[in-house]
Amino acid sequence: MSSSPSSQDPGKHDDELAGTEQPFVSHLIELRDRLLKAVYGVAAVFALLCLYPGPSGMYDLLARPLVAALPSGSKMIAVGVVSPFLIPIKVTLLAGFGAALPWVLYQVWAFVAPGLYKHEKRLVMPLVVTSTLLFYTGVAFCYFFVFGQAFPAIQSMAPTSVAVSPDIEAYLDFVITMFLAFGVAFEVPVAVIILARLGIVTVEQLREWRRYFWVAAAAAAGLVTPPDAVSMVALLIPMGLLYEFGIIGAQFFIRHTKAPDDEAAADKAQSS
């Protein structure tokens, strides 16, 4: 009777796994170190913002567009007992994370980059940088333009018998929602490029779906923006333009981030 390979050599299975524990542990250690560096970076920026301009100054800066639109003599209110202390701290922490986001993304990149091929690095790194810049652009566009147009329009609709005094916590929730909406909306080119590069859709299909995208973008803008036409149009138009930029960028990325095998096959097809 012939015996199985495992019964012939009991230590063979253990030998096959020998040495795999150390690389796994080293990856876990590196992941821990990268996470700690990211947390330290956010904490350092948070501490600097606490020193200047301070949590109260950070909230005043965030509330400036709304305060400028309030009737003369009106101020925001704090309903919660600890809200005057807790809400400015939250604002400062969020601002610290936003300011340290490039450092956090660098730590993520430094962890995953060694496992990527050269053509994958040519795809991932530009997308990470571009997506970060686009998110910042969306937040800045919302703060400097949309809020400046939307808040006066909203206040002008308030009845004269109503004293307008927004709660600071409700305002923070509103601002976070708007920042996320505009930041994510400005990621349209990155999403288009990724879908096209992965082969889920083609550039030709993206062109054909233009009208459907405009309809979907209008519906999304109507859901996430305040109930005024200025805010809706301010989100809809950039999304449509960024969709067109995404189509152009998809063509570029598909052409310049091919795997070596794909490039060789394309060269062979052209030569034949």
N, C-alpha and C positions, 0 to 999 in steps of 0.2 A: 504494500500500500504506500503510495507516494504522499508525502506530507506537504502541507501548504508552505509557501515561502516564509510566512510569519513564524510557523513552527520550526522551520529549518534554521532561521536566524532571528531569534527573539529581539536582538538589539538593533535590527535593521531599521525598524520604524522609528526608534529613538534617534538613530544616526541621521535619518532624513530630516528630523526637526532640529538637530543640533545646530546651534549658532543663530537660530531665528529669533530667540528670545531677546538677545542683546540689541539687534537693530530695532525691534519693536519698543523696547524700553528707552533706547536713545531717542526715538521719535517722540515718545511721550514726554521725555525730559525737555526736548527742544520745544514742543508745543507749550509746555508749562512756562518755559522761559519767555517765549514770544507773547503769551497771554499776559504775563506779569509786566513785561515791557510796555505792552499796550495800556494796561491799567495804570502803570506809573506815569505814562505820558498824559493820559486824561487827568489824572490826579494833579500833576504839575500845572497843567493849564488851568484847571479848576481853582487851584490855590492862588495862582497869579490873578485870576479874575476876581477872586474874593478880596484880594488886596486892592486892586484897582480895576474897574471903577467900583467894585463891591456889589453884593447881591442887590441892594436897593437901586444902585445905579444901573445895573443890568436890566432890572425890571422896568425902570423909567425909560430906558432906551427902547425896550420892546414895546412899551405902551405908548410911545410918542405919537405914532400915526393916529391912534384912537383918541388920545387926549387932545390932539390938535383939532379933531373934528367935533368934540363935545361943545355944547353951548358954554358961553362965558360963565365962569364960576363953578361949573360942574366938575366933579372929580369921580374917580373910580372908588368902589367900596370893597371891603373885605367882610364877608359874611361869617366865615369860620373863625374860631378863636385863635388858632395858630396860623391862619393863612398869611397875615402880614410878615411872618418869619419864614414859613415853609415854602411859599410860592416863589419868592425871590431866590431861595436856595435851589429850587428845582430849575428855575430859569438859568442860573449860573452853571449848574451841572450840565444841562443840555447844551449850553453854549460852549462849555469846556470840551464836551464830547465832539461837537461839531467842528471846533477849531483843531482838535487833535485827530480828526478823522484821517487825514493823510498819513499820519504816523501809525495809526491802527491798521490801515490798509497795507502799509509797507511791511508791517510785521506778518500779516497774512501772506503777502507775496513772498517774503523771505522764507516762509515755511514751506510753501507749495512749489516754488520755482525750481528747486533741485530735482523734482520729480517730473518736470515737463520737458518735452522735446523742444528743439530750437524753433521749429515752426509754430509750436503751441505758445511759446513765449512771445513770438512776434504778434500773436493774436491777443493774448490775455493782457499783457502789460498796457498796450494802448487803450484797450477797453476799460481797464481799471482807472487809468488816469482820466480818460474822457468822461466816464460815468460820474466820477467825483466832481469834476469841473461843471458838468451839466447840472448835477444836484445843487451845487452852490449857486449856480446861475438861476435856477428855478426859485430857490429860497430868496435870493436877493431881488429878483423880479417881483415876487409876491410882496415883499416888505416895502420896497421903494416905490413901486408903481401901483400895484393892485390895491394895497391898503390905502394909499393916498387918494385913489379914485373911489373906492367902495365905501369907506367909512363916511365921508361927507354925504354921499348919496343916500346911505341908510339913515343917517341922522336927520336928513331933510324930510324923510317920510314919517318921522315920529310925531304923534299928535302934540299939540301945544299943552295939553293938560297932563302930559306924562313927563316926569322928571327922569332924565336919562342918566343913570349911574351904574355902569356895568360892574359886575363882580370880577375881581382880579383872577380868581380861579377859573371861572367860566371863560374869561378872555384868554387865559393861557391854553385851555383845551382847544379853543377855536383857532388860535394861532398855530398850535402844533398840527392840527388837522390841515390847515391851509398850507403850511410849509411842506408837509409830507405830500399833499396833493400836487403842488406845483413842482416839488423836487422829483417826484416819481414821473410826473407828466413829461418833464424835460429829459427823461431817460428813453424816450421813444426811439431815437436813432440807435441807441445801444441794443434795444430789444429787436429792432428790425435787422440789424447787422448779425446778431447771434442767430436769429431764426434762419436767415439766408445762408449763413456760413455752415450751419449744421445740416442744411439741405431740407429743412422742414418746409420751407417755401422757396420759390424762385424769385429772381428779380422781376421777371415778367409778371408773375402773379401779384407781386407787391404793387406794380403799376396798375394792374387791372382792378385791384381792390381799393383804389384811392377814394372813390365816392363812398364806399362802405366805411372806410376809416373816418372820413369826415362826419358821417352820421353818428358813429360810435363815440367819436371825440366830443361832439356836441352834447350827446346824452351824458357823458361823464362830466363835462364841464358844468352842465346844469345841475348835477347832483352834488358836486363837491364845493361849488362856489356860492357866495351869498346870493340872495334873490335880487340881483340887479344885472342889467345887461352888460355893463362895463366889465365886471369881473368874469362873466361867462365868455365874452369875446376875447378878453385878455388871456384866457387860458386856451381857448379854441384855436386862435390864429397861430400861436407858437407851436402847438402840437401838430397842426397841419404842415407848417414849414419844416419842423424837425423830422416829420415823416419823410418829406422829400429829401432832406439831407441824409436820412438813414438809407434811402435807396441808393444814393450816390456812394455813400460810405460802404455799403454792402458790396458793390461792384469792386471797389478798391481792395477791401479785405479779402474777398474771395480770390482775387488775382495774386495777392502778395503774401498770403498765409497758407499756401498749399503745402501738404506733406511732400517729402522728397519723392515718394512713389507716384503721387499725383502729378508732380511737375514733370517727371520723366515720361509718364504716359501722355501728358499734354504735348510735350516736345516731340514725341514719337508720332503722335497723330498729325501734328502740323507738318513734320518732315515727309510723311507718307501722303 
